[in-house]
Amino acid sequence: GDRGGRDGPFLPFSFLFRVNPQVNHMASEAPAGRGFGRGDRGDRGDRRGGRGGRGDRGGRGGRGGRSGRKTESETWKPVTKLGRLVKENYITSLEEIYLFSLPIKEHQIIDKFMPPEVLKDEVMKICPVQKQTRAGQRTRFKAFVVVGDTRGHCGLGVKCSKEVATAIRAAIILAKLSVIPVRRGYWGNNYGQPHTVPMKVTGKCGSVSVRLVPAPRGTGLVAARVPKKLLQFAGVEDVYTSSCGSTRTLGNFVKATFQAIAKTYGYLTPDLWFDRPLPVSPLQKYSEELAYKQE
């Protein structure tokens, strides 16, 4: 019979444990993630470049495809007159720059004439240096880098930074900015290609003194490890070297060698005594183009 009481029909005790089928269906699904959006406004998450599929609280969508990266030469915007002339191909060789002793202040100029497959670089040494401050000792890293194309150009860069990678990158840039022409000559008869230094030259840095002496063809580089690498990058094939002082200080050793190599173009030898017409500087020759571009 009916067990109803005063307040209506009696509900069995098992009814309390029944599960609403709609609630059961929702429980079987994965819980919604937090996402970026708030409640029903989840579609705004797509505007933020989201990652999609994180519940109904606003997906994050996928990342768009990357556009092709431009090379450094394409993105280079020169800031000097010399850089503008080089990029516009008014200057076609480094010798035109060295002839008028124009300062190179953008390393992209060197990259334009010497791509990475031509200009080689090598890290000579990385040493920690310290500075005493109120808070204690501050340690940084000093990098020595040499660059060269083995065809008459070499450079030296020294840079100090908190991180090794940063010091190396900056030293490579400074080495490119300091690239100099190297004059090569003969030991005896002037046949074949130049193979040695044309005269005796000396470089000095600190207590280290390095002397380069011309050598006959086939001698090779009679030098220590540090100057030998720099002479190889400069394109010198045969040379005698003499050094004195604290050559264990690599920084001074390589600087003295670089100074000696730079002096090869400092001598006015008899083969350069002939008269030649005075050429016009590129900055003066293309002054109208520079003025037009600047406007």
C-alpha positions as a printed NumPy array, in Angstrom:
array([[  0.   ,   0.   ,   0.   ],
       [  0.922,   3.598,  -0.109],
       [  3.249,   4.598,   2.703],
       [  2.497,   8.244,   2.264],
       [  2.395,  10.396,   5.301],
       [  1.149,  13.814,   6.06 ],
       [  3.683,  15.533,   3.815],
       [  3.183,  13.393,   0.748],
       [  4.345,  10.055,  -0.635],
       [  7.323,   8.345,   0.992],
       [ 10.578,   8.29 ,  -1.068],
       [ 12.733,   5.195,  -0.833],
       [ 16.115,   5.577,   0.881],
       [ 17.948,   4.39 ,  -2.277],
       [ 16.68 ,   7.454,  -4.128],
       [ 19.226,   9.56 ,  -2.321],
       [ 22.057,   7.613,  -3.996],
       [ 20.732,   7.872,  -7.501],
       [ 22.922,   9.951,  -9.823],
       [ 21.503,  12.43 , -12.224],
       [ 22.365,  11.135, -15.729],
       [ 23.281,  14.659, -16.814],
       [ 25.654,  15.043, -13.882],
       [ 27.134,  11.598, -14.582],
       [ 27.776,  12.563, -18.186],
       [ 29.607,  15.689, -17.12 ],
       [ 31.664,  13.802, -14.569],
       [ 32.965,  11.406, -17.227],
       [ 34.491,  14.283, -19.137],
       [ 37.926,  15.697, -18.395],
       [ 37.933,  18.64 , -15.999],
       [ 38.199,  21.998, -17.662],
       [ 41.566,  23.702, -17.589],
       [ 42.17 ,  27.211, -16.363],
       [ 43.082,  28.841, -19.695],
       [ 43.348,  32.573, -20.216],
       [ 39.67 ,  33.504, -20.506],
       [ 37.123,  33.929, -17.749],
       [ 33.941,  31.831, -18.016],
       [ 31.942,  32.238, -21.207],
       [ 34.38 ,  34.764, -22.624],
       [ 36.901,  32.064, -23.398],
       [ 37.022,  32.845, -27.102],
       [ 39.045,  35.94 , -26.276],
       [ 41.948,  33.669, -25.479],
       [ 42.595,  33.262, -29.222],
       [ 43.491,  36.917, -29.524],
       [ 46.41 ,  36.408, -27.22 ],
       [ 47.94 ,  33.772, -29.442],
       [ 46.923,  30.95 , -27.105],
       [ 47.43 ,  27.219, -27.326],
       [ 43.92 ,  25.779, -27.976],
       [ 42.107,  22.822, -26.412],
       [ 42.433,  23.733, -22.751],
       [ 38.766,  23.41 , -21.688],
       [ 35.924,  25.853, -22.195],
       [ 37.509,  28.674, -20.253],
       [ 39.218,  30.168, -23.246],
       [ 41.595,  28.275, -25.496],
       [ 45.018,  29.57 , -26.283],
       [ 45.134,  28.713, -29.964],
       [ 48.262,  27.69 , -31.884],
       [ 51.299,  29.752, -32.804],
       [ 51.437,  31.092, -36.322],
       [ 54.091,  29.919, -38.756],
       [ 57.388,  31.759, -38.631],
       [ 58.275,  34.009, -41.469],
       [ 61.598,  33.446, -43.209],
       [ 64.49 ,  35.031, -41.356],
       [ 66.459,  37.675, -43.165],
       [ 70.214,  37.51 , -43.257],
       [ 72.254,  40.111, -41.416],
       [ 73.428,  41.683, -44.673],
       [ 69.815,  42.245, -45.77 ],
       [ 68.816,  43.824, -42.463],
       [ 71.971,  45.958, -42.216],
       [ 71.179,  49.667, -42.164],
       [ 74.482,  51.545, -42.402],
       [ 74.937,  54.557, -40.152],
       [ 78.202,  55.896, -41.613],
       [ 78.952,  57.363, -45.028],
       [ 81.473,  54.613, -45.697],
       [ 78.906,  51.951, -44.845],
       [ 76.379,  53.482, -47.232],
       [ 78.92 ,  53.534, -50.059],
       [ 79.831,  49.897, -49.411],
       [ 76.222,  48.715, -49.32 ],
       [ 75.393,  50.58 , -52.541],
       [ 78.46 ,  48.952, -54.201],
       [ 80.229,  52.254, -54.858],
       [ 83.261,  50.771, -53.064],
       [ 84.147,  47.297, -54.28 ],
       [ 87.289,  46.36 , -52.314],
       [ 88.961,  46.915, -48.968],
       [ 92.041,  48.337, -50.693],
       [ 90.043,  51.42 , -51.694],
       [ 89.336,  51.982, -48.001],
       [ 92.915,  51.373, -46.85 ],
       [ 94.322,  53.652, -49.58 ],
       [ 92.696,  56.682, -47.941],
       [ 92.945,  55.408, -44.335],
       [ 89.187,  55.627, -43.857],
       [ 88.107,  54.4  , -40.409],
       [ 85.917,  51.286, -40.446],
       [ 83.294,  51.567, -37.708],
       [ 80.815,  48.897, -38.853],
       [ 81.792,  45.239, -38.893],
       [ 79.259,  44.567, -41.658],
       [ 81.668,  46.306, -44.034],
       [ 84.174,  43.5  , -43.454],
       [ 81.408,  40.899, -43.809],
       [ 80.499,  42.427, -47.166],
       [ 83.981,  41.851, -48.626],
       [ 84.911,  38.774, -46.585],
       [ 82.041,  36.341, -45.971],
       [ 82.342,  33.808, -43.117],
       [ 83.716,  31.107, -45.426],
       [ 86.63 ,  33.423, -46.331],
       [ 87.393,  35.17 , -43.042],
       [ 88.432,  32.617, -40.423],
       [ 88.532,  33.313, -36.702],
       [ 90.033,  31.537, -33.728],
       [ 89.857,  32.126, -29.989],
       [ 93.399,  32.328, -28.686],
       [ 92.602,  32.467, -24.979],
       [ 89.825,  33.069, -22.459],
       [ 90.987,  34.099, -19.011],
       [ 89.059,  35.277, -15.942],
       [ 89.875,  38.725, -14.599],
       [ 88.759,  40.155, -11.27 ],
       [ 88.013,  43.571,  -9.879],
       [ 87.762,  44.353,  -6.185],
       [ 84.549,  46.153,  -5.241],
       [ 82.814,  46.981,  -1.978],
       [ 80.579,  43.939,  -2.374],
       [ 83.555,  41.678,  -3.02 ],
       [ 85.358,  40.47 ,  -6.11 ],
       [ 83.686,  40.858,  -9.495],
       [ 84.81 ,  38.232, -11.993],
       [ 84.588,  38.722, -15.744],
       [ 86.007,  36.844, -18.726],
       [ 88.493,  38.248, -21.211],
       [ 88.643,  36.805, -24.731],
       [ 91.42 ,  37.154, -27.327],
       [ 90.321,  36.447, -30.91 ],
       [ 92.308,  36.624, -34.159],
       [ 90.766,  36.714, -37.638],
       [ 92.258,  36.513, -41.117],
       [ 91.709,  35.364, -44.681],
       [ 95.266,  33.937, -45.243],
       [ 95.543,  36.328, -48.207],
       [ 96.999,  39.466, -46.705],
       [ 94.441,  40.557, -44.08 ],
       [ 94.335,  39.882, -40.339],
       [ 92.825,  41.403, -37.224],
       [ 92.955,  41.13 , -33.442],
       [ 90.107,  41.67 , -30.98 ],
       [ 90.114,  41.731, -27.175],
       [ 86.938,  41.997, -25.119],
       [ 85.924,  41.503, -21.486],
       [ 82.394,  40.523, -20.429],
       [ 80.446,  38.803, -17.669],
       [ 79.706,  35.793, -19.898],
       [ 82.121,  33.845, -22.067],
       [ 79.848,  33.726, -25.115],
       [ 79.264,  37.481, -25.007],
       [ 82.988,  38.153, -24.702],
       [ 83.767,  35.937, -27.714],
       [ 81.084,  37.516, -29.895],
       [ 82.216,  41.033, -29.04 ],
       [ 85.888,  40.123, -29.547],
       [ 85.095,  38.788, -33.041],
       [ 83.375,  42.069, -33.915],
       [ 86.332,  44.098, -32.619],
       [ 88.733,  41.856, -34.538],
       [ 86.808,  42.543, -37.749],
       [ 86.929,  46.276, -37.091],
       [ 90.715,  46.094, -36.634],
       [ 91.458,  44.15 , -39.84 ],
       [ 94.61 ,  45.554, -41.469],
       [ 96.408,  44.873, -44.76 ],
       [ 99.621,  42.856, -44.518],
       [102.409,  43.589, -46.96 ],
       [104.25 ,  40.508, -48.159],
       [107.486,  40.35 , -50.112],
       [110.446,  38.193, -51.145],
       [113.626,  37.008, -49.488],
       [115.801,  36.854, -52.598],
       [114.743,  36.724, -56.234],
       [111.364,  38.218, -57.038],
       [109.765,  35.189, -58.636],
       [106.479,  33.544, -57.822],
       [104.033,  34.895, -55.289],
       [105.158,  36.951, -52.247],
       [105.823,  34.567, -49.372],
       [107.521,  36.412, -46.496],
       [107.73 ,  39.819, -44.835],
       [109.492,  42.387, -47.047],
       [111.779,  43.733, -44.308],
       [112.717,  43.232, -40.657],
       [109.997,  44.592, -38.397],
       [109.61 ,  44.737, -34.625],
       [106.565,  45.028, -32.388],
       [106.44 ,  45.634, -28.664],
       [103.733,  45.418, -26.018],
       [104.531,  45.52 , -22.333],
       [107.764,  43.625, -21.776],
       [107.267,  41.43 , -24.853],
       [109.185,  42.277, -28.01 ],
       [108.698,  40.332, -31.261],
       [110.927,  40.617, -34.327],
       [110.048,  39.254, -37.753],
       [112.889,  38.482, -40.164],
       [112.45 ,  37.527, -43.854],
       [113.195,  33.875, -44.621],
       [113.89 ,  31.975, -47.882],
       [111.12 ,  30.072, -49.595],
       [110.426,  26.712, -47.968],
       [111.566,  27.717, -44.483],
       [108.082,  27.813, -43.002],
       [106.975,  29.72 , -39.927],
       [109.747,  29.5  , -37.35 ],
       [107.687,  30.869, -34.487],
       [105.927,  29.979, -31.259],
       [102.307,  28.886, -31.185],
       [100.818,  32.354, -30.619],
       [102.582,  34.356, -33.366],
       [102.437,  31.374, -35.71 ],
       [ 98.632,  31.379, -35.748],
       [ 98.485,  35.115, -36.436],
       [101.074,  34.844, -39.219],
       [ 99.114,  31.999, -40.806],
       [ 95.95 ,  34.095, -40.844],
       [ 97.95 ,  36.975, -42.354],
       [ 99.104,  34.792, -45.25 ],
       [102.827,  34.777, -44.427],
       [104.398,  31.455, -45.432],
       [108.082,  31.821, -44.477],
       [109.539,  33.915, -41.655],
       [112.041,  33.819, -38.815],
       [110.929,  35.222, -35.46 ],
       [112.735,  36.362, -32.356],
       [111.014,  37.236, -29.096],
       [112.067,  38.354, -25.642],
       [110.317,  39.361, -22.462],
       [107.464,  37.67 , -20.63 ],
       [106.079,  35.778, -23.618],
       [103.979,  33.625, -21.283],
       [101.643,  36.643, -21.138],
       [ 99.622,  35.683, -24.198],
       [ 97.823,  39.002, -24.494],
       [101.017,  41.027, -24.813],
       [102.602,  38.369, -27.033],
       [ 99.824,  38.439, -29.623],
       [ 99.555,  42.238, -29.482],
       [103.287,  42.623, -30.117],
       [103.044,  40.263, -33.11 ],
       [100.058,  42.166, -34.487],
       [101.929,  45.454, -34.117],
       [104.929,  44.044, -35.989],
       [102.717,  42.808, -38.84 ],
       [101.033,  46.221, -39.07 ],
       [104.419,  47.91 , -39.564],
       [105.01 ,  46.131, -42.888],
       [103.141,  48.928, -44.689],
       [104.944,  51.618, -42.685],
       [108.155,  51.507, -44.747],
       [108.486,  53.451, -48.006],
       [110.721,  51.065, -49.938],
       [112.401,  52.095, -53.246],
       [109.826,  50.243, -55.331],
       [107.236,  52.749, -54.074],
       [109.216,  55.892, -54.959],
       [107.627,  56.497, -58.366],
       [105.251,  59.411, -58.81 ],
       [101.565,  58.71 , -59.037],
       [ 98.574,  61.019, -59.493],
       [ 96.717,  61.82 , -56.31 ],
       [ 93.423,  59.872, -56.378],
       [ 90.147,  61.29 , -55.137],
       [ 88.696,  60.019, -51.877],
       [ 85.458,  58.012, -52.238],
       [ 83.738,  60.336, -49.762],
       [ 84.517,  63.261, -52.063],
       [ 83.928,  61.372, -55.294],
       [ 80.432,  60.236, -54.306],
       [ 79.489,  63.277, -52.233],
       [ 76.446,  64.013, -54.413],
       [ 75.12 ,  60.461, -54.015],
       [ 75.586,  60.677, -50.25 ],
       [ 73.774,  64.015, -50.085],
       [ 70.915,  62.699, -52.234],
       [ 70.51 ,  59.531, -50.145],
       [ 70.517,  61.528, -46.937],
       [ 67.683,  63.742, -48.14 ]])
